[in-house]
Amino acid sequence: MPHPVTLGRITPTLERFDGAFLCCTDCNAVHRVARSDRAPVYANDGTPTSVDDFQKFSTAHADHRFRLLHRSGDAEMISHARWDPMCRIAWEVSDGENSYVITFGRSDLDRTREYAVSPGHMKLESETIRVDSEVFHRLVDEALFPHAAPPRKIDALLEKCRRLVATLPGDGYEPIDELRDDPNVQLACLPDAIVAELRVEALSLFSRDEAQRLVEVIEQDLRTSIPVVLIARHYRIDSQL
């Protein structure tokens, strides 16, 4: 088991620890290191004041023991939209051998972020993968405009997409974004295997001209730039206290 080290025995630099969490094991204080630690503070009249939050923390805990923790996976629990200043976030982190869960957020708008660290893991509790039907319909309608394909054909293509998406595990997708109001839901485009199947389905369901336009949308937009897959992951914390 790694032993906590003392800041006084090393030369702490912001560049060396950027992105990590410095956890003082003597007093349970935590600081997340970031280059913004040295961003100036501006008074109401615009006058800047130099600050160095990293150096302040290092000086205050120079003779203490600490653990240096780095995020160890993509698992995340977040309570509110990411833009909400009151959102609380939990990540799994590691010192290279042991796993911990770090939770951070504000208890009040006027307070700085507070951090809590405890031994444990984040386990995937549920995963739901589905097609954004509204986006799918809109793209098909735009591709076929000004003509209107029979709804039964569009629904058949959508149902085929749903079945294909449901059979592919979550790690088969590469998220490119997240829902603005619910970052626990990631957005992904269609992978190549599903695109190939949908191409065949479009050619069998629609007329030659319609299918040609739909294939262009499927192979370009749905595969590379317009996410139509919604991946909702929910985790639980397995405490090791």
C-alpha positions in Angstrom: 0.0 0.0 0.0 1.5 3.4 -1.0 2.5 5.5 2.0 1.6 9.2 2.0 4.6 11.5 1.3 5.5 14.9 2.6 5.4 18.0 0.4 8.6 19.1 2.0 10.5 16.1 0.6 9.7 17.0 -3.0 9.6 20.2 -5.2 5.9 20.8 -5.8 5.2 22.5 -9.1 1.9 23.4 -10.7 3.0 21.9 -14.0 3.9 18.6 -12.4 0.6 18.2 -10.7 -1.7 19.9 -13.2 -5.1 18.2 -13.2 -4.4 16.1 -10.1 -5.9 16.2 -6.6 -3.6 17.0 -3.7 -5.1 15.4 -0.6 -3.6 16.2 2.8 -4.0 13.1 4.9 -3.1 15.1 8.1 -6.1 17.4 8.0 -8.3 16.0 5.2 -7.8 19.1 3.0 -8.0 18.7 -0.7 -6.9 20.9 -3.6 -7.5 20.3 -7.2 -4.5 21.6 -9.1 -5.2 23.6 -12.2 -3.4 26.3 -14.3 -6.2 28.7 -13.3 -4.7 28.6 -9.8 -2.6 31.5 -10.9 -5.4 33.5 -12.6 -5.5 37.0 -11.1 -8.5 38.2 -9.1 -10.1 41.5 -10.2 -11.6 44.1 -7.9 -14.8 46.0 -8.8 -12.8 48.7 -10.4 -11.0 46.2 -12.6 -7.7 46.3 -10.7 -6.0 42.8 -10.8 -4.5 41.1 -7.8 -2.0 38.3 -8.3 -2.9 35.0 -6.6 -1.4 31.5 -6.5 -3.9 29.1 -4.9 -1.6 26.1 -5.6 1.4 27.8 -3.8 -0.9 28.8 -0.9 -2.0 25.2 -0.4 1.5 23.9 -0.7 2.8 26.4 1.8 0.0 25.7 4.3 0.6 21.9 4.2 4.4 21.9 3.5 5.1 19.6 6.5 2.1 17.4 6.1 1.6 14.1 4.4 -0.5 14.0 1.3 -1.7 11.7 -1.5 -1.6 12.6 -5.1 -4.7 11.3 -6.8 -5.5 11.2 -10.5 -8.8 10.4 -12.2 -8.7 6.7 -13.1 -11.7 6.3 -15.4 -14.6 7.9 -17.2 -17.2 7.1 -14.5 -19.0 10.1 -13.3 -22.0 11.0 -11.1 -23.3 14.5 -11.5 -26.3 16.0 -9.7 -27.2 18.9 -11.9 -26.4 20.3 -15.3 -22.7 21.0 -15.6 -23.3 24.7 -16.0 -25.2 24.9 -12.7 -22.8 26.2 -10.0 -24.5 24.0 -7.4 -23.9 20.7 -9.2 -22.1 18.0 -7.3 -19.7 15.6 -9.1 -18.2 12.3 -8.1 -15.2 10.7 -9.8 -13.1 7.6 -9.2 -9.5 8.4 -8.6 -6.3 6.5 -7.7 -2.9 7.0 -6.2 -1.6 4.3 -8.5 -2.6 1.4 -6.4 -5.7 2.1 -4.3 -9.0 3.4 -5.5 -10.9 6.3 -4.0 -14.1 8.3 -4.8 -13.8 12.1 -4.7 -16.9 14.2 -4.5 -16.9 17.9 -4.9 -19.4 20.8 -5.1 -20.7 23.8 -3.3 -23.0 24.0 -0.3 -23.7 27.6 -1.1 -23.3 29.9 -4.1 -21.0 32.2 -2.1 -18.7 29.3 -1.0 -15.8 27.7 -2.9 -16.0 24.1 -3.9 -15.6 21.6 -1.1 -14.0 18.2 -1.6 -14.4 14.8 0.2 -12.4 11.7 -0.4 -13.1 8.2 0.7 -11.8 4.7 -0.3 -14.1 3.0 -2.8 -15.1 2.3 -6.4 -17.8 3.6 -8.7 -19.8 0.7 -10.2 -22.0 0.9 -13.3 -25.6 0.3 -12.0 -27.5 0.7 -15.2 -27.0 1.7 -18.9 -29.7 2.6 -21.3 -29.0 3.1 -25.0 -31.6 4.4 -27.3 -32.2 6.3 -30.6 -33.3 10.0 -30.5 -36.4 9.5 -32.5 -37.1 13.2 -32.9 -33.7 13.9 -34.4 -33.9 10.8 -36.6 -37.3 11.9 -38.0 -36.2 15.4 -38.6 -33.1 14.3 -40.6 -35.2 11.9 -42.8 -37.8 14.6 -43.4 -35.2 17.1 -44.4 -33.5 14.6 -46.7 -36.7 13.8 -48.5 -38.1 17.4 -48.7 -40.1 18.5 -50.6 -41.5 15.0 -51.1 -43.1 13.2 -48.3 -42.3 9.5 -47.9 -45.0 7.2 -46.4 -44.8 7.3 -42.6 -44.7 3.5 -42.5 -41.4 3.5 -44.4 -39.8 6.1 -42.1 -41.1 4.2 -39.0 -39.7 0.9 -40.5 -36.3 2.6 -41.0 -36.4 4.0 -37.4 -37.3 0.6 -36.0 -34.4 -1.0 -37.8 -32.1 1.6 -36.3 -33.5 1.0 -32.8 -32.9 -2.8 -33.1 -29.4 -2.3 -34.3 -28.5 0.2 -31.6 -30.0 -2.0 -28.9 -27.7 -4.9 -29.9 -24.5 -3.0 -29.6 -22.9 -2.6 -26.1 -22.2 0.8 -24.8 -18.4 0.5 -25.4 -19.2 0.2 -29.1 -20.0 3.9 -29.3 -17.7 7.0 -29.1 -19.6 9.8 -27.4 -19.0 13.2 -28.9 -21.1 15.3 -26.6 -23.6 15.2 -23.7 -27.1 16.6 -23.1 -26.8 20.1 -21.9 -29.3 19.7 -19.1 -28.3 16.1 -18.1 -24.6 15.4 -18.5 -25.3 11.8 -17.3 -26.6 11.2 -20.9 -23.9 11.1 -23.6 -24.5 11.6 -27.3 -23.0 9.5 -30.0 -23.1 9.1 -33.7 -23.9 5.7 -35.4 -20.8 3.4 -35.8 -19.9 2.0 -39.2 -21.5 -1.4 -38.6 -24.9 0.1 -38.0 -24.5 2.6 -40.8 -23.9 -0.3 -43.3 -27.0 -2.1 -42.1 -29.2 1.1 -42.4 -27.9 1.7 -45.9 -29.2 -1.7 -47.0 -32.5 -1.1 -45.2 -32.9 2.3 -46.9 -32.3 0.8 -50.3 -34.9 -1.8 -49.7 -37.6 0.5 -48.3 -37.4 3.6 -50.4 -37.4 4.5 -54.1 -34.0 4.8 -55.8 -34.0 8.6 -55.6 -35.2 8.7 -52.0 -32.7 6.0 -50.9 -29.8 7.9 -52.5 -30.6 11.0 -50.4 -31.1 9.0 -47.3 -27.9 7.0 -47.7 -26.0 10.4 -48.0 -27.5 11.5 -44.7 -26.8 8.2 -43.0 -23.2 7.9 -44.1 -22.3 11.5 -43.6 -24.4 13.2 -40.9 -25.5 10.2 -38.7 -22.0 8.6 -38.8 -19.8 11.6 -38.3 -21.5 14.8 -37.1 -25.1 14.5 -35.8 -25.4 12.3 -32.7 -28.6 10.3 -32.7 -27.7 7.8 -30.0 -28.5 8.6 -26.3 -26.4 6.7 -23.7 -27.6 7.1 -20.1 -25.2 5.6 -17.5 -25.9 5.6 -13.8 -23.3 4.6 -11.2 -23.3 3.8 -7.5 -20.5 4.1 -5.0 -19.1 1.0 -3.4 -17.5 2.3 -0.2 -14.5 0.5 1.3 -14.6 2.3 4.7 
